[in-house]
Amino acid sequence: MSFKRISIDDVNRMSEEQSIHVIDIRDPQSFAAGHMPKAVNINNQNANDYIENTDKKTPLIVVCYHGHSSQPAAQYFAAQGFEDVYSMDGGFEVWKLNNPVEV
């Protein structure tokens, strides 16, 4: 299995049309300062629990700072059995310019 890259506009469209999961792989301090609505902060300590307890059929969007680190992370989650995995181009730094942010 492999991941796909997705634009921020396509993430917004997808979230309006269906249920999605969003995971944010940035450090906990950056996540706490602001993140995408309903995003879950994933790191080495909680990744296995997330993998074991999350529906692998629901599309999974992986977010990092700029859209680079999310690509190998997305590949990892695809290899763990998630069926529809995306790396969000531009990352949170571009997301926050024109989209809602939770703190």
N, C-alpha and C positions, 0 to 999 in steps of 0.2 A: 504494500500500500504506500501511497505517496500523498503529499499535501498539494494544495493549490494556493496561489497567491490571489488576494482579493483586495479591491479598492475600498476605501472608507464609504463611498457612496453605495457600493454593493452590499457592504455590511449593514448599512441603514435599511436598504431595501429588503434584504433577507430577514432582518429582525422584525420588520413590519408584516412579513408574509408567513413566518413560521417561528417556532421556538428555536433558540440557539443558545449555546454555552459560550461564554467569553472567559478566557483565562489570560491573566496578565502576569508575565514572568519578570517584571521589573522588581527591584529590591523593595522590601517592605516599607521603607521610609518614603520612597517615591510613590508607591501605591497608596499609602495613607494620606499623602498630600493631595491626591486626586487620581481618579480612575474612571473608566467607562462604566455607565450604569450596569448593575448586576454582574460586574466582572468579579472573578475570584482570583486572589493572588496565589500563584503556585510557585513553589520552590522545591529544593531537594528534600526538605523535611515532610512536605505534605503531598508530593506528586503521586506516590503509590496509593495513598488513601483516595485521592481524586480519581485515579484510574480505576480502582476497584469499585467505586461507588457512583459512577456517572454513566448515564445511558450513552452507549457508544454509537447509537444510531442518530442522535441529535447532532446537527452540525456544530463543530467546535472551531471557534475563532481564537487564534493565538496572537497576543499583542505584546510588544516590547517597546522600547523607546522610539526607534526609528524604522522598524520593519526589517532589521537584519538578523538579530538574534532569534527572532520568532521563527525564522525559517528552519534551522536545525531542530528547534523545539517542536515545531509542527510535524516535522518528519518523525521525531521520536514518538509523539502521540499517535500518529498514523500507524507506526509499527506496533503500538500497544493495542491495536484493534479498533480505534476510532475510525468510522467509515467515511466521514466527510470532514476533512481537516483543512483549515485555511490559515495562512500567515497574512496578517493585515499590513498592506503596503503603507509606508509613512509612519506607522506606529502611533503611540499615544501623543507624541509631540505634534503631529499633524492633526490627529483627532481633536485635541483640545482647542484648536483654533476656531472651529465652527460647529462643535457638537457638545451635548451636555456632559458635565463632569460631576461625579459624586466624590465627596470627601468623608 
